[in-house]
Amino acid sequence: MEDSLKAILWRQFGATIDMFENSVAACPDSLWDDDSKFWYNAYHTIFYLDYYLSEDADKFMPPPPYTLSEFDPDGGLPERVYDKSELITYIKFCREKCRKMISELSDENLKKRFINEYRDYSRLEILLYNMRHVQHHAGQLNLLIRQSGIEPPDWVSRTNY
C-alpha cells in the first residue's frame, strides 16, 4: 500500500479517534453515569475499536482491567463503571494500535481478513467500518453533551498525532 494512502487513512482515522476522545474528556461528571449511561456508550465504542483492530478476532482479549463483557449475549454491563481517566487511557492504547496497524499496511497484509460470526471483511474494509463505528458514537456522545447544556468539542479535520 502506498505511503501517501496510509498517511491519509491515518490522518482521518486519527481525527475520528481525536473527536471521540474529546467527547469523552468533555463529559461533565453529572452526565457520566446518569440514565444516558455516557460512560457505557464510550466504553462500548473503545472496546470495539480495540476488537476490530485485532489480528485474530478469536484470540482477542482487551487489556486489564477490561473484560469480554461486551460479548455477553444477554447484553450485560461491565462489572463496574469505568472512570473517565481509565477510558481515556484505553483510547490512547487503541490510538497507538490503530496507528501501528495502518503504518504496517502492505499489499500482502491487506489480503488478511477479519472474520467473526457476523463479519468477513478485508483488513481495509474493517478499518473503514471501525472508523465509521467510532464516528457514529462520537456523534451520539456529542449529542448527549449538547443536550446537557454544554457546547460539545469542535470538529477535528485531521489528526495532529
ABEGO torsion letter per residue (X at the ends): XBAAAAAAAAAAAAAAAAAAAAAAAABBAAAAABAAGAAAAAAAAAAAAAAAABABAAABBBBOABBAAAABAAGBBBABBBBAAAAAAAAAAAAAAAAAAAAABBAAAAABBBBBAABBBBAAAAAAAAAAAAAAAAAAAAAAAAAAGBBBBBBBABBAX
